[in-house]
Amino acid sequence: MAEGLQINLDRRQGEPLYQQITRQVRAKIVAGDLSPGQRLPTERSLAQKLGVHRNTIVSAYAELEADGLITSHVGRGTFVAQRELPAERPVVWSELFAQRLRRLDEAYFRELARHSSRPGVISLAGATPAPELLPTKHFTQVLQEVLRRHGQAVLEPSTREGHGPLREWIAQDLQCRGAVVGAENVVILSGNQQGLSLLAQVLLDPGDPVLVEAPTYLGGLRVLGLAEAVLWGVPMDSGGLLVDVLQELLLRRRPKLIYTQPTFQNPTGATLGRERREHLLAAAGAAAVPVVEDDPYGALYYGAPPPPALKALDRSGRVVYLGTFSKVLAPGLRIGYLVGPEPLLHQLVLARGIQDLHSNTPAQWAAAEFCAQGYLDEHLEAVRPLYRRRRDALAEALHKYLPEGQFALPEGGFNLWLEMPEGWRALDLFRLAAERGMVFVVGESCYPSGGNERCLRLNFSAQPEEVLVEAVKRLAAAARELARHGRSKETQLNTATRPIV
Ligand SMILES: Cc1ncc(COP(=O)(O)O)c(C=O)c1O
């Protein structure tokens, strides 16, 4: 019997007495201070003890009984209810996902991942370096060297900003390219993708307008979509972003930031000329808007080096530069970096401390040593002509087997953007090509809100020349079939379980 039931009533506060009793008894039952089956004081005795009218206790008990917390048996008394849990049910995870995540439509990427994993399928859908061209020998050597020379330091935590010598090397590399930056402006990240998501976290509130190229990098679109930014696509031509349109949109949409890849853009391969770069910076300057320059491919040129990075032309500190070792060294390292002004970096480093604390320490040490010993330059010099040959093999095969597709030869990077004639739909082609054992990225998925449905992104870096040729033959067979049977009416693009970069 809960004779010692302690209830404290406060007659000065507005809450009715019966509610105070209900609330306190409920709290004791929920906390387990009153256990199932335990008898509660009679209404009369509790009323007397608390100095309240019996009806007050009647009301409180009625409320607790209605909640299923107590039961009354005439002649026997009032008891804490035996709690019976409903039968166990499985968790339906999909119903628990945050709304903003549910809005991301991943169906197409799941389809792509499903086809890509089938044996024998040639994928031109990734944008990764060729596995057989990764600098395994020199990387093994530097990793062994740093471990031998620095021992446990290589396995200790890094600072949130990243490994000092690597930050130094990156700052010097950018200085050589004309940028006014120091190591204090560099934060090492777990990939450039993290830079995008940290920027979104630090700078964007839901509904904030952002200008992006149309089309642009899928991973960037996803980050911005998750941040619930409102995206305004700036059209492009073979010379990159149309800066006049950008200028107009800056005035009309007052964006929080501009996200751009001026060099060997993913997916189009387009590069912004020097003049347009200056114009872009002047327009952003007049609107006081920051520019996020995403530059994973700048060092992968197959002719003349590209124009200077926006960061190198920036004199007002508005360009936030994102670089990565994923394309030039190895994607598995997950080492990228962000270069920006100190107030932004301060905030960003706080946010990254919450996210993943710091980047992988051995990878940072090894990357720093790899660069310091000159292996990065050596590696780039070795792979540029090889990637150039792959690009040319793809272009030649397209001319030969798929002459209806139009493209501009990319001067660098990993991707070629193919445009089919009016009336074609890349998604229809994708499904037929997948049946024939080749996959690519449907261009439409790279637009912020629907776009040119005739385009395909074809990667040329990850496959040897003869495989590229075979892939194009399969694609051309799919195109012939599509031309014969016409376009399906129902196909609909839904935008991977596996990262498509
Ligand atoms: C334009 C662009 N930005 C960012 C990334 C992500 O790079 P990281 O591997 O450093 O996260 C990629 C990868 O494909 C990319 O193409």
The ligand as a MOL file (V3000), in Angstrom:
LIG
                    3D

  0  0  0     0  0            999 V3000
M  V30 BEGIN CTAB
M  V30 COUNTS 16 16 0 0 0
M  V30 BEGIN ATOM
M  V30 1 C 33.0450 18.8370 -58.9880 0
M  V30 2 C 33.3080 17.9270 -57.8650 0
M  V30 3 N 33.3380 18.4060 -56.6180 0
M  V30 4 C 33.5920 17.6260 -55.5760 0
M  V30 5 C 33.8270 16.2930 -55.7280 0
M  V30 6 C 34.0560 15.4550 -54.4980 0
M  V30 7 O 35.4060 15.2730 -54.2870 0
M  V30 8 P 35.9960 14.4890 -53.0240 0
M  V30 9 O 36.2750 13.0870 -53.4660 0
M  V30 10 O 37.2300 15.2370 -52.6550 0
M  V30 11 O 34.9860 14.5440 -51.9240 0
M  V30 12 C 33.8020 15.7340 -57.0030 0
M  V30 13 C 33.9890 14.2910 -57.2030 0
M  V30 14 O 33.6270 13.7820 -58.2200 0
M  V30 15 C 33.5400 16.5710 -58.0990 0
M  V30 16 O 33.5120 16.1080 -59.3510 0
M  V30 END ATOM
M  V30 BEGIN BOND
M  V30 1 1 1 2
M  V30 2 1 2 3
M  V30 3 2 2 15
M  V30 4 2 3 4
M  V30 5 1 4 5
M  V30 6 1 5 6
M  V30 7 2 5 12
M  V30 8 1 6 7
M  V30 9 1 7 8
M  V30 10 2 8 9
M  V30 11 1 8 10
M  V30 12 1 8 11
M  V30 13 1 12 13
M  V30 14 1 12 15
M  V30 15 2 13 14
M  V30 16 1 15 16
M  V30 END BOND
M  V30 END CTAB
M  END
